[in-house]
Amino acid sequence: LTVSGVPLNHLVGQQFLVGDTILMGGRLNTPCRYLDLVTDKAVCDLLWHRSGLNCSIIRGGRISVGDAVRLE
C-alpha cells in the first residue's frame, strides 16, 4: 500500500482505517544498504524516513485508490 502525505510515525501503535480495512501500525521500517547493492544505485539515503510502516491487519476489507488514512 503506497500513501502520500501521511505522517507514518503518528500511526505507530495506533489502529487506523484505510477504506474498509482496519490496520494496526507496528514499527517504522528503515532502509538498508543492501538495497544499494542489489539495485546498483544509491537509493538508501533517498528512502530515509520514507521507507514505510509495518502493519497488522485487524480486519480485512476493500481498499480503493484515493481512500484516506484515518484514525479509528
Order of alpha helices (4+ residues) and beta strands (2+ residues): beta-beta-alpha-beta-beta
